Amino acid sequence: MNFESLQLEGFNLTVTKSIELVATSNELAYSDKRNLIHSLYALFSVYDNGLMEKWRVFLEADKNTSPEKLDPYFVINRVINLENTTAELKALWYLFFPLIIYLDCPFDEEIYDELVLSLQNDEVLDIVLYSNYSILIKDTVEELEQTLDTPGMVVEWYTPFIIYKSQTDNKGETREVIKLKKWLAEGKFSDVFYYTQKLLNSFPEDDNLILLNIAARIPLSETETEEQKIKTLKQILTIIDEALKLKSDKKIFFHYYAALVHIALKNPNAAKSNLIACLQLDKTFTQAEQMLTILSNNK
């Protein structure tokens, strides 16, 4: 995954949606629209000067006056507080506001505090969590702090999200894991794979993440060539072998996935051994019992 391209794509989307909101707003005077669009255009041009040519027409409509370039913090605060601003747009600005911080512009502390109040709340952070762009944010505060040339202000900005996604429910599952389980149920196997790969760099012994990674890898292997599929399935067995060494209450599921992989690799005896291990851990595990019966009947 190319994170730089993804970041540029996301920032483009954020600025584009902001410009569209400003252009169609009924609460702004024409001059205010021009100034805001010009300022948003200028912000994106710092990173990519190829932003939508159609907005040039709007900016150049009045040849007698030049639009004013406004303070970036003021511009973003104005946009996110327009009447028709959506929580989704606020979430985009939360994600990509650090690109503005990196510009090292002077700013009004009061306006920054307003931005924090508007963008760092549970409604916005939950949308950020389910955004495909959230993969751009580091998974721990320590990783942020250790990333070269990351300003302290960026660490402070992203810290509320890192805390939010790490909070657990009464089952001990983090919001991140709950999201990934939903994505897995929706068939978003590639997304689950990429996210768990990244998260496992930070939490290599998290059994929930390992299981989700395995659960995503298995269906993804079906899209590979036969040679690559066999290689992937063997890699999954290696992951399971390592996971079974961990202190975990989810070993039954590791054995179950191992059985599925062995079946795919046409190793029925190894599959049976893992299914028996499942039933030794929980004799009421119906799926394992049914699969073991089928394998035993196919001698």
N, C-alpha and C positions, 0 to 999 in steps of 0.2 A: 504494500500500500504506500502510495506517494503522499506523505503527510503535508509537504509543502504545497502540492497542487490542490489537495483537499482544503487546506487553509485558505488559499487564494479563491477557490470556488465558493467557500462559505462566506468570505468577506464580500465577494462580489454580490452574492445573493442578499446579504444584509443591507448593503448600500443600495442595491437596486430596489428592494422592497421599501426602503426608507424614502427614496426619491419618488417612487410611485405614490406612496402615502401622502407626501408633501404636495405633489402635483395635483392630487384629487381632493385635497382638504378644503372644506368650506369655512374653516375658521381662520385661515391665513390670507392676508392681503397679497396681491400679486408680487409686490416688491419683496415681501418676506419669503414667498415661495422661491423667487429667483435667488435670493441670498442663501437660503438653506440648500437648494439644489446645487448651486455653485460650490458651496462649502463641502457638501457630501462628495461631489464629483472630485474636488481637489484632494479630499482624504484618500479616496481610492486610487487616484492617479499617482500617489506616492509609491504604491505597490505595483500598479499595473495601469498604464495609460490607455488601455483599450476598452474602457467602460463605454457602454451603450451610446452609439453615435446619435441616437434620437434625442438625447437630452441636450446635445449641443445646440439643436434648433431652439429649444426652450431658452437656453442661456443667451443665445445671440439674437433673440427676437427684437429686443430694443437696442438699437445701435447707438442711441443717444446717452445711455447710462451704463455703467459697468456694475455688475453685481458685487456685493461686499463679501469678502471672505471672513467668515465668523469663527470664533473660538471653537475648536472641535468638541470640547466638553459641553459647551452651551448648545451646540447643534444637536448632539446626541440626546441631551436632556430634553430639548424642545421636541424632538421627534417622538421619543418614547412617552411623552405626556400629551400628545395630540389625542383628541377625543376618540378617533377610530383606531388607535394603535392596538395591536393584538398582543396577547401574552407570548405568542410565537415569535413576533418580532423582538420583543424584549429579551427572549431567550437567546436569539441570535446576537443581540448586542452584548449580552453577558459573555457569550462565547468569544466574541471577537474584539471586545473592548481593549484587551491588552495590546492589540496592534496600535491603538491610539496612545496607550501609555508609552510604548516604545518610541513614539515620536518625540517624547520628552518636551511637550509643550507646557508653557505656564498655564495654570488653571486656578479657578476660584474654588476654594475649599468647600464653600456652601453648595456649589453646584455638584461637586464630587460627592458630597454627602447625600444629596438628593438622588444621584445616580445609584448609589449603594442601596438606598431605601427602595428604589423602584425595581432594581434588578437582582438584588440578593435576598429574595424571599422564597418560601417553599413552592409557590405556584410556578414561578419562573424556573427555579432549580429543577423541578420535576420534569419540565419540558426539556430543559438542557439534558437531563439524564437520558431521555428517550431519543435525543437527537443523534443522528449518525456522526455529527461533528464533535460529540463529546469525547470521542477517541483521541482528539487532539490534546486533551488536558492530561497532565501527569496524574498518576494514581495515588501518590502520597505527597505530603508537604515536603518531606525530606528530599524527594526526587526533584521537586521544583527548585528547592534551595540549592541543590547541587548542580543544576543545569547552568552551563556557562552563560554569563552575561544576562541572567534573568534578574530584572530589578526587583527589589523587595516589595514594591507596590504591586507587581504582578503576582507574587506569592500571596500577598494579602488578598488580592482580588479573587483568586481561584480557591483559596482555603475553605470558604463556606461550602462550595460545591463538593470538595473532597470529603469534608465532614458529613455533608448531607447524604451522599451516595453510600457512605460507609456505615450509616446508622442501621441497626438491626431491628427486626420485628420480634414477636414473642417466640418464634421458632429459631431465632438466632441467625436468620438470613439477612444479608445486607440488601439495601435497595438495589444495588448493582446486580446482585445474583437474582433477585426477583424479576428484574427487567430481562435478564438474559434467559431465564426460564420461559418468560412470555414470548420472547423472540424465537426460542427453540420450538415452542408449540405452534407458532405461526409459520414455521418453515424457513426462518431467516438464518440458515445454517452458516453461510459465509460471514455474516455479521457476528454471530456467536463465536465462530472460530477466531476471527481477528481480535475481538475484544478479549476473549479468554487468553489468547496468546500473549497479548500485551499485559494483562493483569497478572498472569503467572510469572512474569519477570519480577513483579513486586511481591507476589504472595505465592511462592512456588509450592507450598505445602497445603494450600487451601483445597480441601477435598471437593467442595462444591464446584469450584472453578475447574478442577481436573475432570470431574464428571461431565460438566457442560462441554468442555473441550472435546472429550471423547465422543459425546453424543452428537456433536456437530461434525466431527471428522468422519464418522461412519457413513452418513448419507452423502457427504461430499465425495467420498471415495467412489461412489457409484457413477460419478461423472468422469472418472479418470480412465485412462487406458488400462487394460488388464494388468500389464506389467507394473504400472504406477500404483494401481489399486492394491495389488499384493504387497508392495513396498509400504504403502500407507497403513494397511491392516497390521503388518508386522511391527510398525512403529507404535501403533496403538497398544499392542500387547506389551511392548517394552514400557510404555507409560503406565499401564496397569500393574505390571510387575513392581515398578517403583512405588506406585501408589499403595499397594498392598503392604508395603513396609511401614507406612505411616500409621500413627495412632489415630484411627478414624472409626466412626460408627457407621460408615457407609460402605464397608467392605463387601457387603452383599451385592451392592450395585456394581462394584468393580468386577466381581466374579460373573455377574450376569452379562455385562458388556463383553467380558472375555469369552464367554460362551457364544455370544452372537458373532464375534470376530472369528472364532475357531470354526463355527458353522460355515461362514463365508469362505474360509480357507480350506474347507472340506477336511477338517480334523475332528470327526465326531467324538472320538474318545476323550480328547482334551476338553471339548465342549461339555460332555457329560460330567467330567470331573469338576468343572466349575459350577455346573448346575447343582450337583450334589453338595458342593461347598455352600451354595446359596441356601439350600434346604436345611443344612446343619446349623446355619445362623438363624433361619426363620422357617420352620416347617410349614407355615401358612402362606409362603410365597407362591401363589398360584401360578404365575407365569412360568416360573422355573420348573414347577412340577409338571405342567402341561408340556413344556418343551422337552423335558427329560423323557416323558412318556412317548412322545412322537419319535425321538431319536432311538429309544429302546425298541420301538416297533419297526424301525427301518433297518434292521440288521441285514 
